[in-house]
Amino acid sequence: MVLANGEGRAGMEAAIAALGRGGPALERGDAAPGQASAALQAVEQGIRPVERDPGIHSVGRGGHPNLAGEVECDAAIMNGATLECGAVAALRGHLHAVSVAREVMRRLPHVFLVGEGAARFAREVGAEAADMLTPEMRDHHDRWLEGHVPADVRQQWPATPLAEFAWASAHRLLSGGTVIYLARDEGGNLAAAASTSGWARKYPGRVGDTPMIGAGLYADNRYGACGCTHTGEMTVRAGTARAVILYMKRGATVVEACYEAMDDLRALRGGYTSAVIIHALDRDGRPCVVSSHDLGESVAACYWNEDSGEIKRMAPVIVPL
């Protein structure tokens, strides 16, 4: 089965096809380091079409730029069979951040690369380079500057202090989206992956929860998989994705675990707070999607399992904070 958030719809067919092609004949817990289960293949292949779709403005090419007008992408991937993971953040100039994250997992003794180090590694492994700022998003950014930045400051932009304008972008969070993919294959192996261009008009170098293992995603064959979207500053503070898995480890159902994680978020005081959506599968593939806010039909998740053979929309249950 495959569970993706609303932004992930463009990649569902690719993920399902990858799941159908299969990976090594791995049973739950039998994977050796470096082995890629069908679930791991599925989450990467599901995200790649989303990253290259310029019509999706929260992920990859066509995403909103930061305050300096640069598209910085974050991504992570995790193998629930081995607990191996890889992540990149503030990656510029490369189309498929999720695949760069997977190469980090495959090739390096590290988990997480950022900024120029991530871009250097992407070049070394032959990742596809691209101009990530589309003409549409360049025009959108210019209009935002005209509406929020005084003319005399714009003349020096971005060689001017930017911090006050990060709060201006927070008043109307245009891009809180991320693409999340969770998958379970016929061997019972779980995997999770996520990719985002992040907060629209974020301060350069801002990193949300998407590439942070345990905050934005987590996968463990023994218990389940989880991925979070929207206000990453909150799920970083609460360690939300890992918390969902730990609640299931202690015996909670996937629904109970998601509700407990929302209760953790409810305890946050101070800082920036807004909407959070949690997507989760238990070890047997039962799904749950909960949201702190009613964000409309666009955030309905996409769910597929082999029994039905259909991609179904799953509206999140609203659990107000």
N, C-alpha and C positions, 0 to 999 in steps of 0.2 A: 504494500500500500504506500501511497504518497500523499503527504499533506503539505500544501503550500499556502501562503497568504495571497491576498488579492492580486498584488503585483506579479505573483508567480504564474498567473494563468497562461502567459505567453510561452512558458516552457514546459507545461505539463506533458504534452505529447512526447517531447524529447526525453523527459524523465521516465515516463512509462516505457518507452522503447528501450532505454538503457537497462531498466529493471528486467525487462523481458529477455534481453540478450544475456543477462546473467553475468556472474563473475566466477571466481574460483568456487569449487564445491565446498564452501565453508559451513560448518555447523556452528551454532551459537557458542562463542567462546573459544573456537578452535583456530581462529585466524592468527597467523604469525605476523610479526612486525613487517610493515610494507605491503602486505597483501590487501588488495582492494576488493571488497565485497560488491555485489550488484547494487546494494543500497548506497554505497559510497559513490559508485559511478553515476547512479541516478540523481543524487542531489547536485553534483557538479554539472551534469549535462542539462538538468532542468534550469539552472540559473544562467547558463551562458546565453540562451536566446533573449533573456530579459536584459542582460547587460548590454547587448548590442542593439536593442530596440530604442531608437531615439525618441519614441513617443512616450516612454516611461521616464518621468522626470525625477525619480528618486533613486535610480540605480544606473550605474555605468554611463555609457555615451548618451548624452541628452539629459544628464542629471543637472540639477541646479549647482552653480559654482559657489565657492566661498566668497567672502567679502572682497578678496583681491581679484576675483574673476577667474579663479582656477578651479577645475573639477578635481577633487581629491576623493579617491575611492577606498573603501574599507571592505574586507571580506575575511571569512573564516570557514573552515571545514573541519569536521570531527568524525572519526571512525569509531563507532560504538563497540566494535569487536575488540579493539586493542587500546582504546582511549588515546590513540595518536591524534594530533591536531596540528593545523598550520593556520597562520593568520598574517594579513598585511593591513597596514593603515596609512592614510595620507599618500596613497599611491597615485602618481600622475602619469598620464600619457600611455596607458596600457588598457586594452579593451576588456580583458577578462580577469578581473581581480581574483575571482574565486579559483581560477586555475593556477594563478601565481601562488595563492595560499596553499593549494594542494601540493605544488612543487616544493614549497617550504617544508611541508610535512614529509615529503618523499626524500628530499635531498640534503637537508640540513640537520644538525643537532639541535637547532633552535625551534621555537614555536612561532615567534612573532617578529616581523620586520616592519620598520616604519620609514616613511619619507624617502629620502634619496637612497637609503640602503635597500628599501623595497624595490625602487625603480632600477637600481643597479642589478639586483638579483633577477628581476624580470627580464632585463636585457640579456643577462648571461644565459638564461634558460630558453631564450628565443620566444618569449611571450609576444603576442601581437601588439604592436604599437598603434596608437590612434590619436587623432585630435578629438578629445573628449567633449570640448565645448562646441555645441552645435550653433549655427546662426540663430536659431530660435531662442536658445537660452542666452546667447550673447545679447540679443535685443531685449530680452526680458530683464536681464541683469542691468543693462543701461537704463531702462525705464525705472527700475527700483532705485538706482542711485539718484536719478533725477528727482524722485519723490521723497527721498529720505536724507539726502546729503546736501548741505549748502553748496552753492555754486563755487565759492572760493575754495572750499575743501576739495571739491571734485577736481579742481585744476591740478592738485598734487596727488590725487588718488592713484595707487594705494599707499604712496610714501607718506603716510600721515597716521597718527594714532587711530586704531580701529575698534578698540574695546567698546566704546559707547554704542557703536553701531551694531554690535552683536546682540545687544538687548533690543535694538529696534527690530531686528529680524525675529526675535523671540515673541514679539507681540502678535505676530500672525505667522505661525509655523507652517510655511508653505510645503515643506517636504520633510515629513516625519516618517516617511515610508522606508522600507527595507524589503528585499526579497528573501524570504525564509523557505527552505525546503527541508522536510523531514521524510525519511523513507525507511521501510522495513522490507527485507527480501524474504524469499521462501525459506532460507536457512535461519531466519530469526535475527539476522543482523540489522542493526540500526545505524543510521548516519544522519548528520545534520550539516547544513551549509547555509551561509547568508552572505549577501553582498549589498552595498549601498553607496550612494554618493553623498549621503549624510544630510544634515540640516542645511536648508537653503540659506545662503549668506552667513554661514558659520564663520567664526574666527579661524583664520588659517591654522591648520594643524589640529583642529578639534577632532577628537576621536570619541565616538559614541560606544554603545554596547556591542554593535555588530561583530567586530573582530575579537571581542574579549570573551575568551572561553570561560563559561560559568556565569557570565552576565547576559550576553546576547544569545548564546546557544550552548547546548550540551547534549551528548548522546552516550548512553551506556547500555549495552545489550541486556544487562541484568535487570534493568528497571524501566528505561524509557528514553525518550528524546524530547527536547524542548527548544523553542526559538521564540524570541521576543521582537516586537517592532514598536516604532514610534519613539517615545521619549527615553532615549538610552541613558541619559544622565540619571534617571531614576533606577533603572534595572542594574546599572553599575553599582549604585549605592547599596542595593538590596541583594546582589548576587542572584538574580531571579531565576535564570535558567537552571543553574545548579541546585537551587533550592527546590524547584519542582521535582527534580530527580531524587533528591534526598528525602522529600516527603513521601514519594512512592517507595523508596527503599525502606522507610519506616512503616509501610503497610497501607498508605493512603491510596485510594483509587486515583486515576488520572484527573478526574473532576475535582475530587477533594484536594489534590495537590495544587491544582491551579488556583482554587479558592484560597488556600493557605498562603500561596505566594502573593496573591492580591492583598491579603491581610498584612503581609510584610510591607508592601508598598504603601498601604494606608498609614503606617507608622512614620513615614518620612516627614520631617519638619525642615522648613527652610529650603533654600536652593530653588531651582526651576522645576516645576511640576506641571504635567499635562497628561495626555493620554498614553496608555500602555495596552498593547494586545499581546496575550500569551497564547502560543500554539504548542500543543503537546501530543505525543503518542505514548501509550504505555508499552510494555515489552511485547504485548500481543497485538499491538497495532490499533488499539482503541483510541480514537481521537478526542480532543477537547480544545475548544477555542473560547477564550474569555476576553472581554474588553472592559476597560474602566469607563469608557465613554461610548455613546451612540454616535458612530462616525459615518453612518449610512451604508448603503449596499456595496460601495466600492471596496470595503475592507472584508467582505465575505471571503472566507477561505475556500480553497479548492481541494477536494478530497477524492481519491480514487483507490479502489481496492479490486483485486482480481475477481472476487465473487460477483460484483455487480458489473464490472467492466465499463462503468460510466464515470465521467468526471462530474462530481456533484458540488454544488455551492453550499457552504456551511456558514451561516451567519453566527457571529460570536454571541455568547451569552453576556449580557451586560452586568458587570459586578462593580457598582459605583465605588469610587474611593472617597 
